[in-house]
Amino acid sequence: MNTDQYLQYYREGWVNAGNRAGSYDSLLTANGISRSTNTDWFDAVLRQGQYSQYNLNASGGNDKSTYFVSGSYYNSDAPTKGLNYDKATYRINISSELTKKLSFKGGFSGSFQQTSNFLGGSFFANPVRAMYRLAPWLPIYKSDGKTYELGYNNGYNPVAVIETTKRKAKTYNIAANASANYKITKGLTFEGSYAMDFNHAFSSTQYDPRVGNAIVAVGGTIQNYTQDITNWVATNILRYKVDLADDHKLEAFAGYEAQSRSDVDIEIAVNGIAPGTITAAGGSSPTLTTGTANRLVSKFFNTNYSFKDLYFVSGSLREDASSRFAKNFRKATFWSVGAGWNISNEKFYNVSWLSELKLRGSYGYTGNQGIDNFESFGLYGAGSDYNLQSGLAQNQLANDNLTWEKNIPLNIGLDFSMLKGRLSGSFEWYTRTTSDLLISQSIPSVNGVTSITVNSGAMKNTGIELSLSSVNIAPKSKGGFKWVTDFNITTNQNTITEIDPAYAGNANYLRNVGNDFYTHYQRGYAGVNPANGEALWYRNGTKDSTTNSFTTALPRLQYGSALPKFYGGLTNTFSYKNFKFSFQLYTFWGNTIYDDYGYLQKTDANLGFSDQSNGLSRYEYERRWTTPGQITDVPKPVFLGTQSSSGSFESSRFLYDGSYIRLRDVTLSYNLPTELLNKFKFSNVRVYLRGQNLFTYVKDKRFNTDPEVSIDGTMAQRPPVFNTFLFGLDINF
Amino acid sequence: MKKIYSITVITSLLLITSCSKDFLDVKPQQSVLTEDVFNSMATSRAAVNGLYSLMQSYSYYGRDAMVIPEVLSDNATRSVRSGNRYTGMNTVTHTATDANVSRMWSQMYQIVTNTNAIIANEANIKKIATSLEQEEAAQLVGEAYAVRALVYFDLMKFFARPLKFTADGSHLGVPLVIKPIVNITEVVYPARNTAAEVYAQIDKDITAAIALLPQTGNVISNGVVNNTLFKIRMNRFSTLALKARVSVYKSDWASAADAANQVIASGRYALYTFGNMLQDFRTQNSAESIFEIANNTNDNPGVDSYAYLCSQQGYGEMLGTRNSMNSRSTGTTLSTFSGLYEAYSATDVRRGFVALGNRNSLGGETNVPIPTKYINISTYMENIKVLRFAEMYLIRGEANARLAVANSTPSLLTTSLTDINLIRKSRDTASATRPFNAQLSGTLPTGTISANAYLDSIIVERRKEFAFEGQRLFDLNRTQTNFVKISSGGNATSRLIQYSVTTSNFFVRTILPIPVTQVQNNPNMVQNPGF
């Protein structure tokens, strides 16, 4: 919507608030709003992006030693201005047989990444936030066309932010691994390996002292951040492999492993940066250094047995101990079993059109320790400094009984291939029960903390996965025309089977027994009163009574889930000679999305000419209530009103159906012919052109941004997924 | 040779890596395990520092505890050009889900549980302290008692009705949690204690604090007296000043006068002079400060600070009120409103703290009172004043006046007038020539006001003195004075909302709601009226 339309909308709101229409123009002047300014914020923040990617592989060796070397480089300018990303990686692997019994494998890999970007999320300084929320009558420049206008959005003019903030981050990664393998006797080998990985990340952000009220006040800021992560894993495995009788094969291995990870983070912020300088020298500098670590020790045993090519059985057992839990609850024992039956290899099997049929299943007991490193302990945290002297304050209660979360997965699958391989696929049914969930339980804040991590609750995830591959048109000769369709679909039903009423989850979800983990929970919006255009909310769960007072409406009602009913993809690939063309459709269907900034943006003019509350879409503008008797779901605008919005009325008004179908990937590629390859000693060269996210169909007409959101179903002012075009080159030696 | 060398190196990889028993005992690096905190003087001192740091947070004295009593009263309103802060409170439509209320409640109770831990470890701290550190050890525990009393008093002011609302104080106060909580097994779900019980605990804590804090009033740190800490940590005199304020809220006038007297008699404080009040107020450790929360350049709430909220170079959305804001172009009848700006005479130096100015934002208000008590947003070196010397005179004055009325003692009324007139003279040159004169009964000669009018004028004097210092709502509440709250005043053409507080709706929405999450997760918690 442009300035004229917005101002028309506000004029209506002005009149609806009981003011004279004639006084509107003087209101505009009093507020410094000019009709002639019409800023297209999308245009100001976005641009045409581009990216390129290069890959190189080489491998070789003889019967005693082999090597593999690869490297890649990726460079992009994202469609959001000011966002760039470069990445280079390399890898070297070598393996060598030193003696008949002893062999060695080792390798190095590394990567370097560099990005320049800006703050995300709900900060004023986030240009993407501005794109969605700033009013079109706010000018980018003052009347001279060159000086930034900084009188709104707390001084964070998004174009000024993009052009003056320098934010660079570099990450270096080096990993090394080495392992030795010794053949003790026939079938019995012993392996020792050690892997280490070191990550160093450095980022520096420089906020120009001219832009942003908070930055101007302190004379500009530089923030530097360094993070070092060291990981190592040491493993010893004893392996045994034997062919028992003719067709009986047995394999087993047992091992012991220790892992450790430690992090050190350093943060420096300096205010009052000297003009023209870019490092944090001089000025005042608070520094923060933090470190953390965790360790894991595991013992494991694994065996599998197969008979001919018919029956397969496998089993595993392990005991893990983690430093995250208190002494008595560190260890847990886990196991799994699996079995497979190659039905189509049986003597009695003679269904000619179904050439392959295999039944498989697995069942087990596994664990999860997904919490912070010190969550079980009672802690006093540092950082509560006072008057430049150190201070400690209690910030965590101890839970000595905290232990592993448990998972019991059961999978049953069927793989098949029929019509001479023209149609193949697999079907899988799974159910996974999770218990002793590691969750945060809220306790009354009179206890000094508001929540504590406990093992409580259980849930179940059940669903099916189906994938099919069909060769619709088989090539008549080598290099002939071929058309293959691949299809896959997944469903998942998540159900909470047990939960403590004191569970401190997000207030926007109703996590009761029987619901899934992301069931939306909002005050019920009942549309608009046709007589007077006021917003209405439900007073009770049966939705037969409404009220126009937000505070007296029933607190919350249950709505749809952020989890989809199903999702899947369909890819069609056409190949002819050295050309290949494919396109992929992806769908995500049956979920509900909550716009968690909706109540701040769609305010029906209740916040007056506020700089940042302009998220009204054209669809809503056209459906606003204007005449008595009109039935609609968008209330009338009331300038500085308090009935329908006032900036804090969260409700189901901002829930949308998130179902969509997207044309995700279209690729056209060409493999260089072998004669040309042999000339240059390449093993393969591939050139391709790729388009991504070219078209999207969104089911809910009211929804005007990207439907691809995170698993919790909230929108959070993220940059949308962009249409991109990519040109690529793959070279293999 | 090379081959043997490489084989040896490789074989070493095969050696079994066994781990020591302590491999999985990883210690946290920027936290201390709770059981280790009171085992050394250094960590015990840090624990006491932590209390003040928690008070410095923007959710307590750093901002909200100063702003809420102003924005819910007739002193302040939000500008029409504002972000999303205090929208509900500004129109008195805030609900139990209000985030500021929830944060303040949690912050206050976090301080309480930290003081409980220090108090419970009194014996430990005294044991680990050397003989030269004994006085400091006692002081540390004394500070914890004093801070606990201060915080429970604030909890009562914000979330409960004054003590005398019922004759025996049996109406609801806040939950009293006085035992330390370290382990999940010690978590409690308490009900709200009565107001009488909470005030009794506050009195007990004040008495215990005064017994343990150094009699000299000095603050000891690292074994020696440190005068730079005198005004930024709780000492004997700041605890007495707190006692004076608590007694006023309890309507215990004798104790109030006595405590205020002791602070004044200490000789450690002085009133600001007329000419220098504006800049002296804004200096750290000023002459009148009795207890203030320290802010430093590297340790302050930053953009969440009170200074940033009021400064026109910051958010600048908090404005003082004036009579002309109480108008509307559609001409409906409005209740009478008394603006903050008009309360001052033209010669009052304190009016400089709410001088007229323009809102620094496109389309903002012009000629409105801009609060400037806290304005430093470059270095943030401004301490938040919690207890100030002027209040001692005003308390002693009010206490003596009320005792005079209750016991019909004219001599107390004269004593009271001395104190009140001293303050008025120090702030307004015009008042020097027009001191108050009051009389208990009988016909009033010219220039003399009745005792009740005098008491009302003391409340007005307190309004003028402590504007934007987080006191107004509590003065209105404890005296049950009718008032009108306006919002979105701005220019004459913008919409006006009024909220009147009269006898029929006292304490409905002028005490804060218990946060909704606390009512939901604690079946024993009862909500306040109106929410």
Interface residues (C-beta under 8 A of the other chain):
Chain A: A17 G18 N19 S23 S26 L27 A30 N31 G32 I33 L98 T99 L102 F104 G151 Y152 N154 A178 S179 A180 Y182 F190 E191 G192 S193 Y194 N213 A214 V216 A217 V218 G219 A234 N236 Y256 A258 S284 S285 P286 T289 T290 G291 T292 A293 N294 R295 V297 A321 S322 S323 R330 N373 F374 F377 G378 L379 Y380 G381 A382 G383 S384 D385 Y386 N387 L388 Q389 S390 G391 L392 A393 Q394 N395 Q396 L397 A398 N399 D400 N401 S442 I443 P444 S445 V446 N447 G448 V449 T450 I452 V454 A502 A504 A507 T551 L600 G608 F609 S610 Q612 F639 L640 G641 T642 S646 G647 S648
Chain B: K3 S6 I7 I10 T11 L13 L14 L15 I16 T17 C19 F23 L24 D25 V26 P28 Q29 Q30 S31 V32 L33 T34 E35 V37 T43 R45 A46 A47 V48 N49 G50 L51 Y52 S53 L54 Q56 V80 R81 S82 G83 N84 T87 G88 T91 T93 T95 W105 S106 Y109 Q110 V112 T113 N114 A117 P175 V177 I181 V182 N183 I184 E186 V187 V188 Y189 P190 S221 L229 I232 A294 N296 T297 N298 D299 G302 V303 Y308 S311 Q313 G314 Y315 S329 T330 S361 L362 G363 I377 S378 S488 N491 T493 S494 R495 I497 P515 T517 Q518 N521 N522 M525
